[in-house]
Amino acid sequence: MVRPGITRRRALSAGLWTALAGVTASACADDVRSDADGPLTLWSALRGTDTLVAAWNELHPEEPVDFSP
C-alpha cells in the first residue's frame, strides 16, 4: 500500500494551525504591550479559515479572534 504525499489542503491546514499557534504564543508572552486591547483580527482568503477561527473561539472565549475574509 502506497501512502500519498502531503496534499495541498493538509499543508495549508498545517500552516494555518502553526500560524495561529505562533500568534497565540506571542499574545501570551509577558512582554506584550498592554495597550493592545480587543480581539485579534485575522484576514485570510483560504477556504476553511472561518471554521478554524470558530473552533479557536469556542475553545478560547477569553482570547477571541475576529475573522475577516
N, C-alpha and C positions, 0 to 999 in steps of 0.2 A: 504494500500500500504506500503510495507516494503522498506525502503531505504537501499541500500547496504552499507557496511562499506567502509572505505577508501581503495582504491585499491593500489597496489604496485606502479603503474605508477603515481598516484596522490601524494603519499607520496614522491617518488623520485623527482617529479617536484617541490613540495613544498620545499624539502630540497635544490634543486639547486637554486631556487629563493632566499631562505634565505641565502645561502652561498654567492651568487652574491651580495645581498644587504649588507651583512657584509663586503665583500671585498670593495665595493663601499664606505661604511661609513668610513672604516679605511683609504681608499685612499684620502678621502675628509677632513680628520682631519687636524687641524692646525699644529700638532706636527709631521707630517710625514717628514721623512728625504728628503731633496731636491736633494740628489744625485741619486735618482731612476728615471731616465729619460727613456721614452719609454713606450710602451704599456705593460699591464699585460698579462701574458701567462697563460691560463687555460688548464690543462690536464684533460681529462675525457674519460672513456670507455663507458659511458652511451649513449644509443641512444637518439637523440633529443637535445643533448647539443649544437651541431653546430647551430641548429635553434635558441636556446636560446641566444647564443652569437651573432648571426647575428641580432636578434631583438634588443639586447642591443646596438650593434654598430650603428644600424640605428637611434636609439633614442638618443644616446650619442656619436656623432662623435668626440668630443673633448677629450673623455676618452675611446679610443679603447681597446678592449680585443682581443688578439690572441688566437685562439683555436688550440690545438694540441691533436689529438685522441690517 
